[in-house]
Amino acid sequence: MEYQVGDIVKLKKVHPCGSSEWEILRVGADFRLKCMGCGRQIMIARKLVEKNTRGLRKP
């Protein structure tokens, strides 16, 4: 899949706030993702994002 900054990804696991959608803020070997529910930002390895992605939508 082609990931770009600003895309919204739906991941397999749900964040504790109840949202499973994340906005991509940075792309590279690691991704910076922002939770669409609570706004929390995380850094996660590209491999994990690719493995756990259930959906991708462009803004």
CHARMM internal coordinates of N, CA and C (Angstrom, degrees):
IC EDIT
DIST 1 N 1 CA 1.4482
DIST 1 CA 1 C 1.5243
ANGL 1 N 1 CA 1 C 110.09
DIST 1 C 2 N 1.2935
ANGL 1 CA 1 C 2 N 115.78
DIHE 1 N 1 CA 1 C 2 N 150.69
DIST 2 N 2 CA 1.4658
ANGL 1 C 2 N 2 CA 122.55
DIHE 1 CA 1 C 2 N 2 CA 178.80
DIST 2 CA 2 C 1.5254
ANGL 2 N 2 CA 2 C 109.01
DIHE 1 C 2 N 2 CA 2 C -97.82
DIST 2 C 3 N 1.3313
ANGL 2 CA 2 C 3 N 116.93
DIHE 2 N 2 CA 2 C 3 N 112.78
DIST 3 N 3 CA 1.4597
ANGL 2 C 3 N 3 CA 122.11
DIHE 2 CA 2 C 3 N 3 CA 179.96
DIST 3 CA 3 C 1.5205
ANGL 3 N 3 CA 3 C 109.43
DIHE 2 C 3 N 3 CA 3 C -100.64
DIST 3 C 4 N 1.3397
ANGL 3 CA 3 C 4 N 117.30
DIHE 3 N 3 CA 3 C 4 N 136.69
DIST 4 N 4 CA 1.4598
ANGL 3 C 4 N 4 CA 122.32
DIHE 3 CA 3 C 4 N 4 CA 177.59
DIST 4 CA 4 C 1.5258
ANGL 4 N 4 CA 4 C 109.04
DIHE 3 C 4 N 4 CA 4 C -135.42
DIST 4 C 5 N 1.3176
ANGL 4 CA 4 C 5 N 115.28
DIHE 4 N 4 CA 4 C 5 N 155.92
DIST 5 N 5 CA 1.4610
ANGL 4 C 5 N 5 CA 121.00
DIHE 4 CA 4 C 5 N 5 CA 177.57
DIST 5 CA 5 C 1.5318
ANGL 5 N 5 CA 5 C 108.58
DIHE 4 C 5 N 5 CA 5 C -60.63
DIST 5 C 6 N 1.3293
ANGL 5 CA 5 C 6 N 116.18
DIHE 5 N 5 CA 5 C 6 N 133.45
DIST 6 N 6 CA 1.4653
ANGL 5 C 6 N 6 CA 121.53
DIHE 5 CA 5 C 6 N 6 CA 179.44
DIST 6 CA 6 C 1.5152
ANGL 6 N 6 CA 6 C 113.53
DIHE 5 C 6 N 6 CA 6 C 100.27
DIST 6 C 7 N 1.3379
ANGL 6 CA 6 C 7 N 118.02
DIHE 6 N 6 CA 6 C 7 N -16.29
DIST 7 N 7 CA 1.4631
ANGL 6 C 7 N 7 CA 121.13
DIHE 6 CA 6 C 7 N 7 CA 178.24
DIST 7 CA 7 C 1.5264
ANGL 7 N 7 CA 7 C 110.27
DIHE 6 C 7 N 7 CA 7 C -69.02
DIST 7 C 8 N 1.3148
ANGL 7 CA 7 C 8 N 116.14
DIHE 7 N 7 CA 7 C 8 N 154.83
DIST 8 N 8 CA 1.4633
ANGL 7 C 8 N 8 CA 122.46
DIHE 7 CA 7 C 8 N 8 CA 176.45
DIST 8 CA 8 C 1.5302
ANGL 8 N 8 CA 8 C 107.61
DIHE 7 C 8 N 8 CA 8 C -109.47
DIST 8 C 9 N 1.3456
ANGL 8 CA 8 C 9 N 116.28
DIHE 8 N 8 CA 8 C 9 N 123.49
DIST 9 N 9 CA 1.4640
ANGL 8 C 9 N 9 CA 120.44
DIHE 8 CA 8 C 9 N 9 CA 177.67
DIST 9 CA 9 C 1.5211
ANGL 9 N 9 CA 9 C 109.49
DIHE 8 C 9 N 9 CA 9 C -110.36
DIST 9 C 10 N 1.3175
ANGL 9 CA 9 C 10 N 115.62
DIHE 9 N 9 CA 9 C 10 N 143.55
DIST 10 N 10 CA 1.4547
ANGL 9 C 10 N 10 CA 121.41
DIHE 9 CA 9 C 10 N 10 CA 174.63
DIST 10 CA 10 C 1.5212
ANGL 10 N 10 CA 10 C 106.22
DIHE 9 C 10 N 10 CA 10 C -105.91
DIST 10 C 11 N 1.3297
ANGL 10 CA 10 C 11 N 116.84
DIHE 10 N 10 CA 10 C 11 N 120.73
DIST 11 N 11 CA 1.4531
ANGL 10 C 11 N 11 CA 121.72
DIHE 10 CA 10 C 11 N 11 CA -177.55
DIST 11 CA 11 C 1.5230
ANGL 11 N 11 CA 11 C 110.96
DIHE 10 C 11 N 11 CA 11 C -98.64
DIST 11 C 12 N 1.3235
ANGL 11 CA 11 C 12 N 114.96
DIHE 11 N 11 CA 11 C 12 N 161.25
DIST 12 N 12 CA 1.4618
ANGL 11 C 12 N 12 CA 122.04
DIHE 11 CA 11 C 12 N 12 CA -177.31
DIST 12 CA 12 C 1.5298
ANGL 12 N 12 CA 12 C 111.74
DIHE 11 C 12 N 12 CA 12 C -61.85
DIST 12 C 13 N 1.3258
ANGL 12 CA 12 C 13 N 116.46
DIHE 12 N 12 CA 12 C 13 N -48.45
DIST 13 N 13 CA 1.4615
ANGL 12 C 13 N 13 CA 120.70
DIHE 12 CA 12 C 13 N 13 CA -177.13
DIST 13 CA 13 C 1.5275
ANGL 13 N 13 CA 13 C 111.00
DIHE 12 C 13 N 13 CA 13 C -89.17
DIST 13 C 14 N 1.3189
ANGL 13 CA 13 C 14 N 115.31
DIHE 13 N 13 CA 13 C 14 N 147.57
DIST 14 N 14 CA 1.4599
ANGL 13 C 14 N 14 CA 122.06
DIHE 13 CA 13 C 14 N 14 CA -179.83
DIST 14 CA 14 C 1.5307
ANGL 14 N 14 CA 14 C 109.19
DIHE 13 C 14 N 14 CA 14 C -91.51
DIST 14 C 15 N 1.3344
ANGL 14 CA 14 C 15 N 116.76
DIHE 14 N 14 CA 14 C 15 N 138.00
DIST 15 N 15 CA 1.4616
ANGL 14 C 15 N 15 CA 122.39
DIHE 14 CA 14 C 15 N 15 CA 175.50
DIST 15 CA 15 C 1.5344
ANGL 15 N 15 CA 15 C 108.54
DIHE 14 C 15 N 15 CA 15 C -68.84
DIST 15 C 16 N 1.3287
ANGL 15 CA 15 C 16 N 119.12
DIHE 15 N 15 CA 15 C 16 N 151.41
DIST 16 N 16 CA 1.4702
ANGL 15 C 16 N 16 CA 120.93
DIHE 15 CA 15 C 16 N 16 CA 179.66
DIST 16 CA 16 C 1.5311
ANGL 16 N 16 CA 16 C 114.33
DIHE 15 C 16 N 16 CA 16 C -53.67
DIST 16 C 17 N 1.3373
ANGL 16 CA 16 C 17 N 118.66
DIHE 16 N 16 CA 16 C 17 N -24.42
DIST 17 N 17 CA 1.4666
ANGL 16 C 17 N 17 CA 120.51
DIHE 16 CA 16 C 17 N 17 CA 178.82
DIST 17 CA 17 C 1.5268
ANGL 17 N 17 CA 17 C 111.63
DIHE 16 C 17 N 17 CA 17 C -75.77
DIST 17 C 18 N 1.3506
ANGL 17 CA 17 C 18 N 117.45
DIHE 17 N 17 CA 17 C 18 N -12.32
DIST 18 N 18 CA 1.4622
ANGL 17 C 18 N 18 CA 121.18
DIHE 17 CA 17 C 18 N 18 CA 177.70
DIST 18 CA 18 C 1.5201
ANGL 18 N 18 CA 18 C 114.61
DIHE 17 C 18 N 18 CA 18 C 107.85
DIST 18 C 19 N 1.3224
ANGL 18 CA 18 C 19 N 117.92
DIHE 18 N 18 CA 18 C 19 N -7.59
DIST 19 N 19 CA 1.4634
ANGL 18 C 19 N 19 CA 121.32
DIHE 18 CA 18 C 19 N 19 CA -179.05
DIST 19 CA 19 C 1.5299
ANGL 19 N 19 CA 19 C 110.83
DIHE 18 C 19 N 19 CA 19 C -94.77
DIST 19 C 20 N 1.3326
ANGL 19 CA 19 C 20 N 116.52
DIHE 19 N 19 CA 19 C 20 N 145.60
DIST 20 N 20 CA 1.4611
ANGL 19 C 20 N 20 CA 120.34
DIHE 19 CA 19 C 20 N 20 CA 175.23
DIST 20 CA 20 C 1.5258
ANGL 20 N 20 CA 20 C 110.95
DIHE 19 C 20 N 20 CA 20 C -117.53
DIST 20 C 21 N 1.3397
ANGL 20 CA 20 C 21 N 117.17
DIHE 20 N 20 CA 20 C 21 N 8.55
DIST 21 N 21 CA 1.4605
ANGL 20 C 21 N 21 CA 121.71
DIHE 20 CA 20 C 21 N 21 CA -179.91
DIST 21 CA 21 C 1.5253
ANGL 21 N 21 CA 21 C 110.49
DIHE 20 C 21 N 21 CA 21 C -106.03
DIST 21 C 22 N 1.3377
ANGL 21 CA 21 C 22 N 114.92
DIHE 21 N 21 CA 21 C 22 N 138.04
DIST 22 N 22 CA 1.4603
ANGL 21 C 22 N 22 CA 122.39
DIHE 21 CA 21 C 22 N 22 CA -176.80
DIST 22 CA 22 C 1.5125
ANGL 22 N 22 CA 22 C 109.27
DIHE 21 C 22 N 22 CA 22 C -132.46
DIST 22 C 23 N 1.3395
ANGL 22 CA 22 C 23 N 117.26
DIHE 22 N 22 CA 22 C 23 N 141.33
DIST 23 N 23 CA 1.4633
ANGL 22 C 23 N 23 CA 122.70
DIHE 22 CA 22 C 23 N 23 CA 174.41
DIST 23 CA 23 C 1.5232
ANGL 23 N 23 CA 23 C 108.29
DIHE 22 C 23 N 23 CA 23 C -95.16
DIST 23 C 24 N 1.3322
ANGL 23 CA 23 C 24 N 117.10
DIHE 23 N 23 CA 23 C 24 N 135.26
DIST 24 N 24 CA 1.4633
ANGL 23 C 24 N 24 CA 122.09
DIHE 23 CA 23 C 24 N 24 CA 178.76
DIST 24 CA 24 C 1.5235
ANGL 24 N 24 CA 24 C 108.52
DIHE 23 C 24 N 24 CA 24 C -82.60
DIST 24 C 25 N 1.3368
ANGL 24 CA 24 C 25 N 115.97
DIHE 24 N 24 CA 24 C 25 N 122.86
DIST 25 N 25 CA 1.4681
ANGL 24 C 25 N 25 CA 121.76
DIHE 24 CA 24 C 25 N 25 CA 178.44
DIST 25 CA 25 C 1.5201
ANGL 25 N 25 CA 25 C 112.08
DIHE 24 C 25 N 25 CA 25 C -104.44
DIST 25 C 26 N 1.3445
ANGL 25 CA 25 C 26 N 117.63
DIHE 25 N 25 CA 25 C 26 N -25.13
DIST 26 N 26 CA 1.4628
ANGL 25 C 26 N 26 CA 122.11
DIHE 25 CA 25 C 26 N 26 CA -178.69
DIST 26 CA 26 C 1.5245
ANGL 26 N 26 CA 26 C 108.43
DIHE 25 C 26 N 26 CA 26 C -149.13
DIST 26 C 27 N 1.3263
ANGL 26 CA 26 C 27 N 116.54
DIHE 26 N 26 CA 26 C 27 N 139.65
DIST 27 N 27 CA 1.4584
ANGL 26 C 27 N 27 CA 122.48
DIHE 26 CA 26 C 27 N 27 CA 179.20
DIST 27 CA 27 C 1.5170
ANGL 27 N 27 CA 27 C 108.55
DIHE 26 C 27 N 27 CA 27 C -122.79
DIST 27 C 28 N 1.3216
ANGL 27 CA 27 C 28 N 116.53
DIHE 27 N 27 CA 27 C 28 N 139.06
DIST 28 N 28 CA 1.4622
ANGL 27 C 28 N 28 CA 122.59
DIHE 27 CA 27 C 28 N 28 CA 178.74
DIST 28 CA 28 C 1.5137
ANGL 28 N 28 CA 28 C 107.73
DIHE 27 C 28 N 28 CA 28 C 172.88
DIST 28 C 29 N 1.3283
ANGL 28 CA 28 C 29 N 117.16
DIHE 28 N 28 CA 28 C 29 N -146.22
DIST 29 N 29 CA 1.4534
ANGL 28 C 29 N 29 CA 121.04
DIHE 28 CA 28 C 29 N 29 CA 174.73
DIST 29 CA 29 C 1.5285
ANGL 29 N 29 CA 29 C 109.51
DIHE 28 C 29 N 29 CA 29 C -65.85
DIST 29 C 30 N 1.3498
ANGL 29 CA 29 C 30 N 115.45
DIHE 29 N 29 CA 29 C 30 N -32.92
DIST 30 N 30 CA 1.4582
ANGL 29 C 30 N 30 CA 122.73
DIHE 29 CA 29 C 30 N 30 CA 173.03
DIST 30 CA 30 C 1.5189
ANGL 30 N 30 CA 30 C 108.00
DIHE 29 C 30 N 30 CA 30 C -116.73
DIST 30 C 31 N 1.3210
ANGL 30 CA 30 C 31 N 115.90
DIHE 30 N 30 CA 30 C 31 N 152.47
DIST 31 N 31 CA 1.4562
ANGL 30 C 31 N 31 CA 121.28
DIHE 30 CA 30 C 31 N 31 CA 175.34
DIST 31 CA 31 C 1.5140
ANGL 31 N 31 CA 31 C 108.37
DIHE 30 C 31 N 31 CA 31 C -108.89
DIST 31 C 32 N 1.3354
ANGL 31 CA 31 C 32 N 117.56
DIHE 31 N 31 CA 31 C 32 N 143.55
DIST 32 N 32 CA 1.4597
ANGL 31 C 32 N 32 CA 121.36
DIHE 31 CA 31 C 32 N 32 CA 167.04
DIST 32 CA 32 C 1.5203
ANGL 32 N 32 CA 32 C 105.38
DIHE 31 C 32 N 32 CA 32 C -103.28
DIST 32 C 33 N 1.3322
ANGL 32 CA 32 C 33 N 115.95
DIHE 32 N 32 CA 32 C 33 N 121.64
DIST 33 N 33 CA 1.4513
ANGL 32 C 33 N 33 CA 122.01
DIHE 32 CA 32 C 33 N 33 CA -178.50
DIST 33 CA 33 C 1.5209
ANGL 33 N 33 CA 33 C 109.99
DIHE 32 C 33 N 33 CA 33 C -116.96
DIST 33 C 34 N 1.3427
ANGL 33 CA 33 C 34 N 115.79
DIHE 33 N 33 CA 33 C 34 N 146.38
DIST 34 N 34 CA 1.4646
ANGL 33 C 34 N 34 CA 121.45
DIHE 33 CA 33 C 34 N 34 CA 176.34
DIST 34 CA 34 C 1.5205
ANGL 34 N 34 CA 34 C 108.14
DIHE 33 C 34 N 34 CA 34 C -119.49
DIST 34 C 35 N 1.3236
ANGL 34 CA 34 C 35 N 116.58
DIHE 34 N 34 CA 34 C 35 N 126.31
DIST 35 N 35 CA 1.4626
ANGL 34 C 35 N 35 CA 122.12
DIHE 34 CA 34 C 35 N 35 CA 179.89
DIST 35 CA 35 C 1.5251
ANGL 35 N 35 CA 35 C 109.13
DIHE 34 C 35 N 35 CA 35 C -65.52
DIST 35 C 36 N 1.3265
ANGL 35 CA 35 C 36 N 116.96
DIHE 35 N 35 CA 35 C 36 N 132.97
DIST 36 N 36 CA 1.4547
ANGL 35 C 36 N 36 CA 121.33
DIHE 35 CA 35 C 36 N 36 CA -179.63
DIST 36 CA 36 C 1.5347
ANGL 36 N 36 CA 36 C 111.47
DIHE 35 C 36 N 36 CA 36 C -77.21
DIST 36 C 37 N 1.3236
ANGL 36 CA 36 C 37 N 117.05
DIHE 36 N 36 CA 36 C 37 N -14.38
DIST 37 N 37 CA 1.4563
ANGL 36 C 37 N 37 CA 120.50
DIHE 36 CA 36 C 37 N 37 CA -179.75
DIST 37 CA 37 C 1.5117
ANGL 37 N 37 CA 37 C 112.86
DIHE 36 C 37 N 37 CA 37 C -86.79
DIST 37 C 38 N 1.3424
ANGL 37 CA 37 C 38 N 116.58
DIHE 37 N 37 CA 37 C 38 N -55.88
DIST 38 N 38 CA 1.4658
ANGL 37 C 38 N 38 CA 120.49
DIHE 37 CA 37 C 38 N 38 CA -172.86
DIST 38 CA 38 C 1.5219
ANGL 38 N 38 CA 38 C 114.16
DIHE 37 C 38 N 38 CA 38 C -111.79
DIST 38 C 39 N 1.3311
ANGL 38 CA 38 C 39 N 118.46
DIHE 38 N 38 CA 38 C 39 N -12.74
DIST 39 N 39 CA 1.4598
ANGL 38 C 39 N 39 CA 121.10
DIHE 38 CA 38 C 39 N 39 CA 177.81
DIST 39 CA 39 C 1.5189
ANGL 39 N 39 CA 39 C 114.86
DIHE 38 C 39 N 39 CA 39 C 90.34
DIST 39 C 40 N 1.3247
ANGL 39 CA 39 C 40 N 118.67
DIHE 39 N 39 CA 39 C 40 N 0.49
DIST 40 N 40 CA 1.4643
ANGL 39 C 40 N 40 CA 123.19
DIHE 39 CA 39 C 40 N 40 CA 179.46
DIST 40 CA 40 C 1.5280
ANGL 40 N 40 CA 40 C 108.99
DIHE 39 C 40 N 40 CA 40 C -63.57
DIST 40 C 41 N 1.3457
ANGL 40 CA 40 C 41 N 116.82
DIHE 40 N 40 CA 40 C 41 N 138.51
DIST 41 N 41 CA 1.4635
ANGL 40 C 41 N 41 CA 121.47
DIHE 40 CA 40 C 41 N 41 CA 178.60
DIST 41 CA 41 C 1.5174
ANGL 41 N 41 CA 41 C 109.80
DIHE 40 C 41 N 41 CA 41 C -109.56
DIST 41 C 42 N 1.3411
ANGL 41 CA 41 C 42 N 115.93
DIHE 41 N 41 CA 41 C 42 N 139.35
DIST 42 N 42 CA 1.4600
ANGL 41 C 42 N 42 CA 121.91
DIHE 41 CA 41 C 42 N 42 CA 178.90
DIST 42 CA 42 C 1.5234
ANGL 42 N 42 CA 42 C 109.64
DIHE 41 C 42 N 42 CA 42 C -134.00
DIST 42 C 43 N 1.3287
ANGL 42 CA 42 C 43 N 115.47
DIHE 42 N 42 CA 42 C 43 N 156.17
DIST 43 N 43 CA 1.4650
ANGL 42 C 43 N 43 CA 122.14
DIHE 42 CA 42 C 43 N 43 CA 169.91
DIST 43 CA 43 C 1.5241
ANGL 43 N 43 CA 43 C 106.01
DIHE 42 C 43 N 43 CA 43 C -107.78
DIST 43 C 44 N 1.3319
ANGL 43 CA 43 C 44 N 116.31
DIHE 43 N 43 CA 43 C 44 N 133.53
DIST 44 N 44 CA 1.4604
ANGL 43 C 44 N 44 CA 120.94
DIHE 43 CA 43 C 44 N 44 CA -177.48
DIST 44 CA 44 C 1.5281
ANGL 44 N 44 CA 44 C 108.38
DIHE 43 C 44 N 44 CA 44 C -143.95
DIST 44 C 45 N 1.3119
ANGL 44 CA 44 C 45 N 116.79
DIHE 44 N 44 CA 44 C 45 N 145.27
DIST 45 N 45 CA 1.4633
ANGL 44 C 45 N 45 CA 122.03
DIHE 44 CA 44 C 45 N 45 CA -178.26
DIST 45 CA 45 C 1.5346
ANGL 45 N 45 CA 45 C 111.05
DIHE 44 C 45 N 45 CA 45 C -64.80
DIST 45 C 46 N 1.3227
ANGL 45 CA 45 C 46 N 115.84
DIHE 45 N 45 CA 45 C 46 N 143.25
DIST 46 N 46 CA 1.4647
ANGL 45 C 46 N 46 CA 121.56
DIHE 45 CA 45 C 46 N 46 CA 179.11
DIST 46 CA 46 C 1.5237
ANGL 46 N 46 CA 46 C 111.40
DIHE 45 C 46 N 46 CA 46 C -54.50
DIST 46 C 47 N 1.3236
ANGL 46 CA 46 C 47 N 116.21
DIHE 46 N 46 CA 46 C 47 N -41.62
DIST 47 N 47 CA 1.4610
ANGL 46 C 47 N 47 CA 121.18
DIHE 46 CA 46 C 47 N 47 CA -178.14
DIST 47 CA 47 C 1.5380
ANGL 47 N 47 CA 47 C 111.54
DIHE 46 C 47 N 47 CA 47 C -58.11
DIST 47 C 48 N 1.3283
ANGL 47 CA 47 C 48 N 116.67
DIHE 47 N 47 CA 47 C 48 N -41.32
DIST 48 N 48 CA 1.4621
ANGL 47 C 48 N 48 CA 120.76
DIHE 47 CA 47 C 48 N 48 CA 179.59
DIST 48 CA 48 C 1.5239
ANGL 48 N 48 CA 48 C 111.89
DIHE 47 C 48 N 48 CA 48 C -68.86
DIST 48 C 49 N 1.3260
ANGL 48 CA 48 C 49 N 117.17
DIHE 48 N 48 CA 48 C 49 N -38.94
DIST 49 N 49 CA 1.4684
ANGL 48 C 49 N 49 CA 120.54
DIHE 48 CA 48 C 49 N 49 CA 178.24
DIST 49 CA 49 C 1.5205
ANGL 49 N 49 CA 49 C 110.04
DIHE 48 C 49 N 49 CA 49 C -64.34
DIST 49 C 50 N 1.3375
ANGL 49 CA 49 C 50 N 117.15
DIHE 49 N 49 CA 49 C 50 N -46.47
DIST 50 N 50 CA 1.4592
ANGL 49 C 50 N 50 CA 120.57
DIHE 49 CA 49 C 50 N 50 CA -179.97
DIST 50 CA 50 C 1.5212
ANGL 50 N 50 CA 50 C 111.54
DIHE 49 C 50 N 50 CA 50 C -61.74
DIST 50 C 51 N 1.3250
ANGL 50 CA 50 C 51 N 117.09
DIHE 50 N 50 CA 50 C 51 N -38.17
DIST 51 N 51 CA 1.4668
ANGL 50 C 51 N 51 CA 121.93
DIHE 50 CA 50 C 51 N 51 CA -179.05
DIST 51 CA 51 C 1.5328
ANGL 51 N 51 CA 51 C 112.16
DIHE 50 C 51 N 51 CA 51 C -69.53
DIST 51 C 52 N 1.3337
ANGL 51 CA 51 C 52 N 117.11
DIHE 51 N 51 CA 51 C 52 N -37.61
DIST 52 N 52 CA 1.4625
ANGL 51 C 52 N 52 CA 121.51
DIHE 51 CA 51 C 52 N 52 CA -171.74
DIST 52 CA 52 C 1.5199
ANGL 52 N 52 CA 52 C 115.30
DIHE 51 C 52 N 52 CA 52 C -100.54
DIST 52 C 53 N 1.3309
ANGL 52 CA 52 C 53 N 118.54
DIHE 52 N 52 CA 52 C 53 N 3.04
DIST 53 N 53 CA 1.4637
ANGL 52 C 53 N 53 CA 121.29
DIHE 52 CA 52 C 53 N 53 CA -179.45
DIST 53 CA 53 C 1.5312
ANGL 53 N 53 CA 53 C 110.47
DIHE 52 C 53 N 53 CA 53 C -72.94
DIST 53 C 54 N 1.3300
ANGL 53 CA 53 C 54 N 115.07
DIHE 53 N 53 CA 53 C 54 N 130.58
DIST 54 N 54 CA 1.4651
ANGL 53 C 54 N 54 CA 121.83
DIHE 53 CA 53 C 54 N 54 CA 177.26
DIST 54 CA 54 C 1.5154
ANGL 54 N 54 CA 54 C 111.76
DIHE 53 C 54 N 54 CA 54 C -110.54
DIST 54 C 55 N 1.3203
ANGL 54 CA 54 C 55 N 117.13
DIHE 54 N 54 CA 54 C 55 N -15.20
DIST 55 N 55 CA 1.4555
ANGL 54 C 55 N 55 CA 120.86
DIHE 54 CA 54 C 55 N 55 CA 179.76
DIST 55 CA 55 C 1.5170
ANGL 55 N 55 CA 55 C 110.46
DIHE 54 C 55 N 55 CA 55 C -167.63
DIST 55 C 56 N 1.3196
ANGL 55 CA 55 C 56 N 116.74
DIHE 55 N 55 CA 55 C 56 N 152.92
DIST 56 N 56 CA 1.4536
ANGL 55 C 56 N 56 CA 122.18
DIHE 55 CA 55 C 56 N 56 CA 179.61
DIST 56 CA 56 C 1.5256
ANGL 56 N 56 CA 56 C 107.54
DIHE 55 C 56 N 56 CA 56 C -140.07
DIST 56 C 57 N 1.3306
ANGL 56 CA 56 C 57 N 116.32
DIHE 56 N 56 CA 56 C 57 N 129.20
DIST 57 N 57 CA 1.4625
ANGL 56 C 57 N 57 CA 118.83
DIHE 56 CA 56 C 57 N 57 CA 175.39
DIST 57 CA 57 C 1.5116
ANGL 57 N 57 CA 57 C 110.28
DIHE 56 C 57 N 57 CA 57 C -133.61
DIST 57 C 58 N 1.3080
ANGL 57 CA 57 C 58 N 114.01
DIHE 57 N 57 CA 57 C 58 N 144.53
DIST 58 N 58 CA 1.4675
ANGL 57 C 58 N 58 CA 121.12
DIHE 57 CA 57 C 58 N 58 CA -179.56
DIST 58 CA 58 C 1.5237
ANGL 58 N 58 CA 58 C 108.70
DIHE 57 C 58 N 58 CA 58 C -85.35
DIST 58 C 59 N 1.3415
ANGL 58 CA 58 C 59 N 118.07
DIHE 58 N 58 CA 58 C 59 N 150.95
DIST 59 N 59 CA 1.4676
ANGL 58 C 59 N 59 CA 120.46
DIHE 58 CA 58 C 59 N 59 CA -179.32
DIST 59 CA 59 C 1.5168
ANGL 59 N 59 CA 59 C 112.79
DIHE 58 C 59 N 59 CA 59 C -69.16
END
COOR INIT
IC SEED 1 N 1 CA 1 C
IC BUILD
